[in-house]
Amino acid sequence: MKSKKVMYMKRHMDSPLNGKTVLFLGSSVTYGSAAEGQSFVELFETLDGVNAIKEAKSGTTLADMNSPLAPDPYDEGDSYIRRLKRVDTDTHVDCVLCQLSTNDASQKLPLGETGNGTDPGSFDTSTVTGAMEYIIAYSRETWACPVVFYTGAYYDSEEYAAMVRRLLELRDKWGIGVIDLYTDREFNNIDKDTYNLYMSDAIHPTKAGYAEWWMPKMESELIRILSE
């Protein structure tokens, strides 16, 4: 099955995403670490005419810390939050699309508690929840644009499952968009051979996985969310 070619993909000339500037914030899945650095980000650019700002660095975390999994663990620009704040605030951004990082789960970082308010300075960004809320609040305050989080496909992790549940709670609090690949049973209902083609491991898609499995779902969901 590994020899199967990625299907031919035509540009969607009438895509509602055409010309939109999307800030993609994430780690290895957003980067495309198992696909030669090409993920759904490049597919959004090619197929939908999206102007992509790709802030993706493998091994990094939502929680504001220097991750030991990152290539440069002592780089002060390491976490999602620190890289988000490096983006020029004068840049026009139509949407921030943020990965729910598996690195926070694998390092068993504290989930934290949902805050009572919406002030960016009120959140404990050393926790996963506090970092997510900060990203939402900062993005809205800076660019006044929709914020969308996406999860990975299902894999067996109590920590990640708890993060997904918390994300869905934050959707209710903030009214953010969520592309939930993790709990989508129909999305995850594929046979073993196809899964082995689409995934390099339990977390990282291959080029075929991005093109044939993740992208169609992410594209349709992002269009739906931004049109609401």
Summary of the structure (lengths in Angstrom):
residues: 228
radius of gyration: 16.7
end to end distance: 38.8
largest distance: 51.4
contacts: 751
relative contact order: 0.17
helix: 40%
strand: 11%
